[in-house]
Amino acid sequence: MLLQHRNQPLQVELDNDRTYPIVFDALAKLPEALRKAKLRPGKCLVVADSNVATHYRSRLDALLKDDGWEPLILTLPAGEATKSPKHLQAIYDAALAWRIDRRTPVLALGGGVIGDLAGFAAATLLRGLPFVQIPTSLIAQVDSAIGGKTGINHFEGKNLIGVFHQPELVFIDTALLYTLPRREWLGGLAEVIKHALIQDATFFDWMEAEFQRVLARDPGIVPDLIYRAVSIKAKIVSEDEKEQGRRMILNFGHTFGHALEKTLGYGVYSHGEAVILGMKAALHMSRRFNRKLDQTRAENVLNAIPMPPIPASLGIPAVREAMESDKKRDGDQLRFVLLTKIGSAYVTDDVTPSDIESAWAHALGRP
């Protein structure tokens, strides 16, 4: 499945003639991409986490300064706990003290945590600043950096405080993925697999055949893997910007996964690891409604990803309770994304407590 066009930009096309590019190129080409996105040199606020800053802060600082930018780079602690009011306030304080104006872009250099947090800051500072995503993790490149979801966590649940704020540009350099720890790469595959399961059976066929190379981060296939996954996300977002319909299918496995993250505490499992277990639960539930679904084939790919052990103390009643705060509720009903077949998904709230209990028992390996 080699994609000869994989270096060509993709477009997210929204209503009212709004559009923005997803550019695939080396980090050195970022200044050129900023200019093409009609962002002109001046002050810019860069938000990064401590892990990413170790690798790329100096390089990005030099690139921007060489092109006439005046960057202020804020380095925040790595980890899910950073997606909080405390660190949002730190961005506000630094930005306002620096005398930003409404033309000052905010650049998010990092994974999903930094992208969501910096995006929320951009959406709310001075009632909205230009925003640029420079994703450095697998999950961010194929999923969270695309589509304009921004926000922070609340103790009641994940991503409960936020707003849609679309970027001016998403800039993807797949070479940045090679400084990711192996666990982060493996967990990030959750979102790639999810995209294939909900939308593209041919992509799933290819991944299934090449999965050992995928696990090994083989440079010969990584650009194709990213491009194909991104194209799925961009298409769905273009069809449904604010998750009123079609875009809901992107939450496959997430109703379960977010509950798991909340119950264990953010950071015990990575987001991707939680979604892997969440997809196993959703696959089991899907097959209860459709016995023709090839659940085993889908789970064989998920099971090939090494996972931390499930804590023996994790009880099904606790994760059931955590699901009650999920933001994807419809009144008193939880909504679930299920599969009719590999490559085709739908949303339903027509599930019973028994269905949910059975799905959790399957995912957690409980009798």
Buried (B, 14 or more C-beta within 10 A) or exposed (E): BEEEEBEEBBEBBBEEEEEBBBBBBEBEBBBEBBEEBEBEBEBBBBBBBBBBBEBBBEEBBEBBEEEEBEBBBBBBEBBBBBBBEEBBEBBEEBBEEEEBEEEBBBBBBBBBBBBBBBBBBBBBBEEEBBBBBBBBBBBBBBBBBBBBBBBBBBEEBBBBBBEBBBBBBBBBBBEBBEBBEEBBBBBBBBBBBBBBBBBBEEBBBBBBEBBEBBBEBEEEBBBBBBBBBBBBBBBBBBEBBEBEEBBBBBBBBBBBBBBBBBBBEBEBBBBBBBBBBBBBBBBBBBBBBEEEBEBEEBBEBBEBBEBEEBEEEBBBEBBBEBBEBBBBBEEEEBBBBBBEBBBBBBBBEEBEEEBBBBBBBBBBEEE
